[in-house]
Amino acid sequence: MLDRQQVQKIAHLARLDITPAEEEQFAGQLSGILDYFEQLSELDTENVPPTTRAIELSNITRQDTFELYTDRSALLEEAPSPEGDFFRVPQILNTDEA
């Protein structure tokens, strides 16, 4: 079983600020997860081929095609907040210098 000191170290590495009550709670939960992995390691997987997923899936996609769209004004009319001949989008990068 993990102790509180080990949970504190894990929380520090994950940059989590947790309370002493959460340390106790997580110690039990993380120990349970590790115990489960120990159970899994007891399984005989010698003749089991490696897979990437439990069931086989195939992705059905269409071929990408390039199509020139010439009605610029129709596109701009659909934009939530056009600005002149351009699309106005929310700022996603912080411009403040640190």
N, C-alpha and C positions, 0 to 999 in steps of 0.2 A: 504494500500500500504506500502511495506517495504521502510524504508528510507536507506540512504547511510551508516549510522552507523550499522544497522542490517546486511547489505550486507558485510561490512568490517569484522564484527564478523564471519559471515559464511565463508568468504574467509580465515580468520585466522584459523578457525577450520579445514578447508579443506586444509590448507597449500598452498593456492594460492596467488600469488603476482599479483594483478590486479591494473590497472590504474584507476584514478578518472573517466575517460570516461566509462570504463567498469563497474565501480560501478553503475553509472547511468543506463546503459543498463541492467545490471543484476537485478537492483531493479525493473524495469518494467517487465522483463521476469519472475522473481520469484514471483512477485505479481500476474501475470496472471496465473501461475501454481496453486498458493494457491487459487485464485478465482475459478478455475476450480474444485478443490477438494471440495470447499464449495458447488458448484452446485451438485456435485456427492452425497454429504451427504444429500441432500434434497430428493433423490430417496427413494421410499419405497422398502426396501429389506427384509421385514419381512418374506415372504414366499419363498425366493430364497435360495436354498441349497448351502452351500459353495462348491467351486470347486478349483482345482489347476490350471486349464487352461480353456480357453473359449471353445475349442473343444476337444473331446476325441481322444487321440492318443494311439497307442500301439507300443511299440518298438519291432521290429523284429530282434532278435539276434540269432546267432548260439551258440551251446553249445561249451564251451572251451574244447579243447582236448590237452593232452600232447603228443608230438611227438619228439622222440630223433632224432636229425639230426647229422649224423656221418661224413659228408664230410666237415670237418673244413676248408680245403684249399679252397674249392669253396666259402664258406662264406667270408673268408678273401679276396679273389679276388674281391668280390663285394664291399668291404669297400673303401671309398674315400681315406683314408690314413692309411693303416694298419701299425703296428709297431711290427715286429716279429710275434709272435703268438697271438697278441692282436689287438683290435680295438682302434685306437687313436680318441679321441673325444675332442671337444673344452672345455676349462676350464670354469666352470660356477660359481665357488665360488672364492671369493677374499681371497687371503692368506695373505694380508697385515694386520699386527697387528695394532690396533688403540691405 
